[in-house]
Amino acid sequence: MCSPGNRVHKHCTEFTSTSCVPCTDSTFLDEPNGLTACKLCTNNCDPGFGLTVKQPCTPSSDTVCGTLEGFYCLDPTKDGCRAAQRHSSCKPGQYISHTGTTSTDTVCADCTGDTYSDGSLTSCQPHTECEFLEIEAGTPWSDSECGVTSLPTAGTIAGVLIGFLIATIAGVSLFIVRTRENLDPQILTQDWA
């Protein structure tokens, strides 16, 4: 038998022991063996299938494929993976209850009550409680839309105050004029005399 990483060059006879040579040129043997040819290394860690090389081929081990970032393994091997799939995306109105790993898919759950998520969050967020005005109520996939009541501006306040002041002065002036017109002219001349 030859050790892993080696193949039989010449089988043993009753007078000689087995002679072994190393596997070369992208070939390997990963167990003690009596083979005269090494196995070809796996050459298909295809990114199109969500795979990447985790460990390159050596004379004593085949190429080990792993999953690309954002993928999980569908067909695991002893050390790696033969086929992978992209993690599922959660839909708006759902949150990521378990983030996907190299061996498991993402798990989504629905938002309930007064909460929402756009599908990319790891928990549902509470709807904003509007202080003044709610323009649009929150949904499981969107937050409440709030507005502000139209508060008077400084210009509006100044305009009202100036208008009130002018009206007050005009009213007082009119009152004085009317009061003088209604007074008896004799009383006025007696007071001045």
C-alpha positions, 0 to 999 in steps of 0.5 A: 500500500502507498500512503495518502498523496502517493500512488503505486509505481511498482507493485510488490513482488516476493522479492521487492516491496511496493514502490510509490511516487507522489501524486502530481499535476492536480491529482490526489489520493486521500487514503492509503491505497494500492492504485497506480493512478491518482484521482483528478482534483475537483476543479468546479468550485464555480462562483455561479453556483455560490461556491469558492475554493476553501482549500486548494487541492494537495497531493493528499486531499481534493479541492475543498469548496466553500460557500460564497458570502451570502450563500448557504450550502445545499449539498455538504461534503465531509469538509466542504460543499458541492452546491450552494444557494443565495440566502433568502431575502425577507420581504417588506413587512418581515424581519430577519429572525435568524441571519443565514449562515454557511449551512442555513438559510435566512429565517424571516418572520412577520411584523405584528402590532404597531411595528414595521420593517423594510425586510432588511432589519433584524427586528421590527421597529415601533411606528413613530407616534406623531406629536401633532399630525399623522399624515399616513398611518404606519403599516407592517412595511412602513413607518407612520408619516408625521406632519406639523401643525402650521404654527404661526411665524414671527412675521404673522405674529408681528402683523397681527400685533401691529394690526391690533395696535393700529385698530386700538389707536384708531378706536381710542382716537375716534372715541376722543373725537366723538366725546368732544363733539358731544360735549356742550360748547358752553361747558367747554368755554366756562372751563377755559374761562 
